[in-house]
Amino acid sequence: MRSASGPEFVRRGEDPANAPMLAAMELLGQRWVLRVIWELEPGSLGFLELRRHMGNCSSSMLSERLQQLVAAGLVVKNETGAWELTVAGAGLGAALSGLWDWSESWKAGKP
């Protein structure tokens, strides 16, 4: 992850201090972040169940990503101790459905 003082990717003419898309790309570009959102989109999961869905993601990496997503306001631990998406996280989960549609077309070789 880049430091706050490091170089930033900005579009031409964009003020880096006012670039929420860049902040989102920094978070979402980290390995396993989108996968956590994808797995929690249908509903809450306990840590071990989520870990089983995550393939070869280690427990320590999953813990780290969950904490980052909590800090970003996208994931919370509910009253039963399971992980679930917040309203903001659910919005991101819904946005991934467009990526799902695109990936299906891409896989099928359709433009």
C-alpha positions as CSV (number, residue, x, y, z in Angstrom):
1,M,0.0,0.0,0.0
2,R,1.3,3.4,-0.9
3,S,2.1,5.9,1.9
4,A,0.2,9.1,2.1
5,S,3.3,11.0,1.0
6,G,4.0,8.6,-1.9
7,P,3.1,9.2,-5.6
8,E,-0.6,9.0,-6.4
9,F,-2.4,7.9,-9.5
10,V,-4.7,10.7,-10.6
11,R,-6.6,11.4,-13.7
12,R,-5.6,14.5,-15.6
13,G,-6.9,17.6,-13.9
14,E,-8.0,15.7,-10.8
15,D,-7.2,17.0,-7.4
16,P,-5.6,14.1,-5.5
17,A,-6.9,15.4,-2.2
18,N,-10.5,15.0,-3.4
19,A,-10.4,11.6,-5.1
20,P,-12.6,9.1,-3.5
21,M,-12.3,6.7,-6.5
22,L,-8.5,6.6,-5.8
23,A,-9.1,5.7,-2.2
24,A,-11.5,3.0,-3.2
25,M,-9.1,1.6,-5.8
26,E,-6.3,1.5,-3.1
27,L,-8.6,-0.5,-0.8
28,L,-10.3,-2.7,-3.3
29,G,-7.0,-3.4,-5.2
30,Q,-5.6,-5.3,-2.2
31,R,-5.6,-9.1,-2.5
32,W,-8.7,-10.8,-1.0
33,V,-10.7,-7.6,-0.3
34,L,-13.2,-8.0,-3.1
35,R,-13.4,-11.8,-2.4
36,V,-14.5,-11.1,1.2
37,I,-17.2,-8.7,-0.1
38,W,-18.3,-11.2,-2.7
39,E,-18.6,-14.0,-0.1
40,L,-20.5,-11.9,2.4
41,E,-22.9,-10.4,-0.2
42,P,-25.4,-13.3,0.1
43,G,-25.4,-13.0,3.9
44,S,-23.4,-13.2,7.1
45,L,-20.8,-15.9,7.8
46,G,-18.8,-16.9,10.8
47,F,-15.1,-16.6,10.5
48,L,-14.4,-20.3,10.0
49,E,-17.2,-20.6,7.4
50,L,-15.9,-17.5,5.6
51,R,-12.4,-18.9,5.7
52,R,-13.6,-22.1,4.0
53,H,-15.1,-20.1,1.2
54,M,-11.9,-18.1,0.7
55,G,-9.8,-20.9,-0.9
56,N,-6.1,-20.5,-0.1
57,C,-6.4,-17.2,1.9
58,S,-4.7,-17.8,5.3
59,S,-6.5,-17.1,8.5
60,S,-4.1,-14.3,9.4
61,M,-4.6,-12.6,6.0
62,L,-8.4,-13.0,6.3
63,S,-8.3,-11.4,9.8
64,E,-6.2,-8.5,8.4
65,R,-8.5,-7.9,5.5
66,L,-11.6,-8.1,7.8
67,Q,-10.1,-5.5,10.1
68,Q,-9.3,-3.2,7.1
69,L,-12.9,-3.6,5.9
70,V,-14.2,-2.8,9.4
71,A,-12.1,0.3,9.5
72,A,-13.4,1.3,6.0
73,G,-17.0,0.9,7.2
74,L,-17.8,-2.0,4.8
75,V,-18.0,-5.0,7.2
76,V,-19.1,-5.5,10.8
77,K,-19.3,-8.3,13.3
78,N,-23.0,-8.8,14.1
79,E,-24.5,-9.7,17.5
80,T,-24.0,-13.5,16.9
81,G,-20.3,-12.9,16.1
82,A,-20.7,-13.5,12.4
83,W,-19.3,-11.1,9.7
84,E,-21.7,-9.2,7.5
85,L,-21.7,-6.3,5.2
86,T,-22.8,-2.8,6.3
87,V,-25.1,-0.8,4.1
88,A,-22.0,0.7,2.4
89,G,-20.6,-2.8,1.9
90,A,-23.9,-4.1,0.5
91,G,-23.8,-1.2,-2.0
92,L,-20.4,-2.4,-3.1
93,G,-21.6,-6.0,-3.2
94,A,-24.5,-4.9,-5.5
95,A,-22.0,-3.0,-7.7
96,L,-20.0,-6.2,-8.1
97,S,-23.0,-7.7,-9.9
98,G,-22.1,-5.5,-12.9
99,L,-18.6,-6.9,-12.8
100,W,-20.2,-10.4,-12.7
101,D,-22.2,-9.7,-15.8
102,W,-19.1,-8.3,-17.6
103,S,-17.0,-11.4,-16.6
104,E,-19.6,-13.8,-17.9
105,S,-19.6,-12.0,-21.3
106,W,-15.9,-11.8,-21.3
107,K,-15.6,-15.5,-20.5
108,A,-18.0,-16.3,-23.4
109,G,-15.9,-14.2,-25.8
110,K,-18.6,-11.6,-26.3
111,P,-17.5,-7.9,-26.5
